[in-house]
Each structure stands twice: as C-alpha cells, then as structure tokens.
Amino acid sequence: MPVTATAENLITDLHTLRSEIELDKYQRYFKFDTTQEAKADYFVGVKMGQVFKLARDYLTMPLSEIRKGLETHTRDMPVKT
C-alpha cells in the first residue's frame, strides 16, 4: 500500500509495473506512438489484472487526487481511478 494515496504516487506505481510485452499487445488494437507520451493518449503497458490490483491499494485516494489522475493522458490511469 502506498505511503500517501496521491495521483503522482499512483502513476509512479503504474510505471513500475510497465511491460514492453503488454505495450506491444495494446499496439495491436490501438495505434499510438510510444515515443509521444505527453501530447496524446498513450498506454503504459500494464496487465489489466495488475491495474485492478493496484487500484485497490488506492481506494482511499481523495477526490481531488482522482481528478488529477483522470486529467493525465495515460489510458491505463482512468481505469484505475
């Protein structure tokens, strides 16, 4: 469980679980450039089971932090929040 349930910590944890294999799987169905993370929606490349498991650790995140998470361009993030 995170020390503090913040959007920043959640994104950090999400990137820790990143997998190139999962990212390649997403590229089969969604067209995106993995080098252009900031401008457009992108996937980090995390298995959905890991996404939901991590989401449980952040159930106490305040609404203000959830809003910050939803404003990110990471496609995996809204699923978690």
Secondary structure, DSSP 4 states (H G I P E B T S, - for coil): --SS--HHHHHHHHHHT--HHHHHHHHHHS---TT-TTTS-B-----HHHHHHHHHHTTT--HHHHHHHHTSSBTHHHHH-
